[in-house]
Amino acid sequence: MIRIGKIVATNGLQGALVMTHVAGNSKWLKKDDPLFLEMNKDSYIPFFVTACKPNNNEEYVVQLDEVNVVEEARKLISKHVYVQEDAVAQYIEDSPLLWIGFKIADKEKGEIGVVDDVVQTGAQWLAVLHINGNEVLLPLVKQTIVQVNLKTKKIHMNLPEGLIEIYTDK
C-alpha cells in the first residue's frame, strides 16, 4: 500500500469528507474503491467509497460506507489515506510515493537502507530511512537521483559527501 493523501475536513451533514491527495490527477478514484485509513500506527481500516467528486487535481469530496453523519466523519479528520499500489500506479508513475520499500544505493557508500516512508515538504520530497537506529531524511531531487529502477525496486543516488554521516556519526 502507498500513502496517497489525508482526510482534512468534513463536508456537509451527511458525513462526507474532504480528502487531499498527491496523485496529481483526479480520475483515479471511483465509487466502490477501497480507501485504507490509518486509524493507529500501522493499523489500516478499509472503507469503501460510496460517492466521490473531485474538487481539483489535489482534492476529492468522498462519502465512505458506514460514515453517515458529521460526528462520525470528524473522527477521521487528520487520518492518512492509503490505497493499493495498482489503484493509482498509472496516474502517479513518477511519484516518490511508489518508492516506499525501495533500497537506496549511494554511488560511494553502496547500499545504505530501505525507504520506510516519503514526505513532501513544499515542492520537495524526502525519503525517510532508519540507519543504525537513527532516522535519516534524504532529498529526492534530480541532483541526487541517478536512476530509479522500478523492477529491482532500487534507487541509485549520488548523495552529497557527509550527508549520511550527519545522522550516523553521533
N, C-alpha and C positions, 0 to 999 in steps of 0.2 A: 504494500500500500504506500501511497505517497500523500503527503500533506498538500492539499490544493487550496485551502483557504481557512476562513474563520467566520463564525457567527458574530455579527457586530451589533444587531438591533432587532427589535420586533417591528412588525408592520401590521397595523390594524388590530382588531379584537378577536380574530379567529385563529390566532396562533401562528400567523405567517412570520417568517424570519428573513432578515437581510443577511446574505452571505457574501462576503468578499472572496475573490479567488484570483489566482495568478496564472490562469490558463492563457490569458490574452485573447480569448475568443469565447463568445457566449453561445456557441452552438453545441457544446459537448454534453450538457445536462438535459435529460429528458424525464418525462413522467415515468414512474416505476423504477428509476435508477436508485441504487442504494448509495447513501452517504454514511460514512462512519464517523461518528463524533467521539472525540477523546474525552470521555467523562472524567477519568482519572488517568494518571500517568500510565501509559501502555495498556489502557483498557478502552477498547473501541466498541461502541454500540451502534449497530446498523439501524438506520431509519430510511424508509422508502419515500421518495418524492411523490407526492400526490398532485402537485401543481408547481410550475416554475415559470418565471417570467424574467428575462434579462433586463436589467436597468441600463447596462452598458457592457463593455468588454471586461469589466472588473467586478461586476456585482450582479447578483440574482436576488429576486424575492422568491423564496421557496416555502411551500407548505409541506410538512412532513407528516407521515402517518402517526397517529396517536398523540399528536400535538395539536389540540383543537381550541385552546384558549390562551390568551395572552400570558396568564400566570405560568402555564407550563413552558411557554416559549421563553420567558425571561430567564428561566433556569439554564437555558442553553447559550445565552449570550457569553461571549469570550471563549467558547469551546472551539478547538481546532477541528477542521473538517478534512477527512481523508477519503480517497477513492482508490479503487483497484487501478493499477497502472494502465491496463489496457483500455480503461474507460476514457482516458484523456491523451493517450500516447500520440495519436495522430494530430492532436491540436497543440501539443507542447513539446515537440521533439527536441528542441534545443534548450529546454528548461532545466536548470540545475536541480529541480525537484526530482527528476528522474535519476539523479546521481546518488541518491541515498543508498548506501550499501556498496558503492564502488570503492575499489582500492585506489589509493593515491601513491604514485611513484614520482619521486623527485629525480631530476637529471643527475644530481651529485650524490644524494643520500640513498637512492634506491627506494624501495617500498617503505612508506612511513606510517601507514594506517588506513583505516576504513572510514568513510564518511558516515557519521552517525545521524547527521541532520544537516539541513541547509537553511539559512535565514537570509532574509532580504533586508538590507539596511539602505534605505533610499533607492538609488539606482544600482547598487552593488550587491552581489550575492556573496555569502561567506559559507565555507564548508566547516562544519563542526566535527572535530575528531577528538579522540582521547588517546594521548600518548603518555606512557609512564604515569598514569593516574591524573594527568593534567588535561584540562580542556584546551584545545588548540583551535584557533579560528584562522582559516586560510582564505585569502581573497580569491574568488573565482572570476578572474578578469582575463581578457585576451592577452595581456602582457605576461601572465604567468602560466597559462594553459598552452601546452604544446599540442596535445591530442586527447580527445575523448573517444574511447573505444567502447561502443555500446555492447558489442558481442562478448568481449572479455570482461566487461564491467571494470575498466581501469581508466584512470585519468593520469596522463603523463604531464608533469608540471616542471617548470624551471623557476623554483622559488628564490626569492632574494636571499643572499647569504646572511646567515644569522637569524632568520625568521623563526625557525623551529627551536633554536637554542634559547630564544626569549622565553619560551614556555617550559622547556625541559631542563634547563640548567639552573636549578634552584637549590 
